[in-house]
């Protein structure tokens, strides 16, 4: 995992909204696009950036591609940030 790709992907508010939508489960690009006022090509661009950062992965079902959140990368980032703090990522440890 390249942190640069991950942080670049997370820096855009639209991509963060897409990740938020995917918390509910797999969605097609059309389903994702219905939540935004932008072209399908723009949604595809954002999904491409998220895939490159390994924040989402895709699966095919017949003629549809479904996108799903990859929580493993987010967990790795949280662990890395926690290690900078020098303790547990638990708020109770304060």
N, C-alpha and C positions, 0 to 999 in steps of 0.2 A: 504494500500500500504506500502510495506517495502522499504525504501530508499536504504537499503543495496543491495537488489536484483536489484533495478533499476540501481544503479551506477555500480554494477558488470556487468550488461548487456550492459551498455553504454561504459564500459571501453575497449571493444574489437572493433577494427576497422572493422572487417567483419560484426558484428552486427549493427554498425552504418551505414555501406553501405546498409545493408538490410532495415533498417528504411528509408534511403534515397530513395531506390527503391519504397518502399510502399507509399511514398508521392504521387505517381502518381495514386494510387488506388489499389484495391485488386489484389493479385497475387497468383498463385499456387506455391507449393514448387519447382516444376519443372521449372517454369518460373523464380523464384528467383535463383535457382541453375545454370541456363544457363548463368548467369552473373559472375560466379566464376569458378575457376579451382580447384574444390574439389568434393568429393563424395557426394552423396545424403544423406548418413548417417551424414556427417559433417554438411550439411545444416540443417538437421532435429535437430541436437544437438543445433545449434545456434537458431533456431526457438523455441525450447523448453525453452531455457534460456530467450528469449524475451517474451514468453507467461507467464512464471513464474513471470516475472517482470511487467506483465500487459501492456507491451508496444505494444503488438500486440494481436489481437484476431482472432479466426478462425471461418469460416462458411463452411458448407458442401453444395455442389450442386452435386447430384448424386454420382459419384465415385471420385469427386475432393474435396479437402480441399483448401479453399482460405484464405490467411492471409491478414489482414488489420491493418493499423496503429491505435493505440488507443491514440489519442491526449490528452485525459483527464489527463493521468498520466504526460505527458510532461508539460501541463499547471500547474499542481500542483507543479511540481519541480520548474518551473519558478517563481511561486508565492512565494514559500518557499525561493528561492535564493534572490528574490527581497526583502523579509521581512528582510533578513540579512543586506541588504544594508541600510534599514531604510527609503525607499522612493518608489516612483513609478518605475516600470521597463521601463519607458519611457526615451529614450536617450535625449529628449528635456528638461528634468527636471534638467540637469546638469548645 
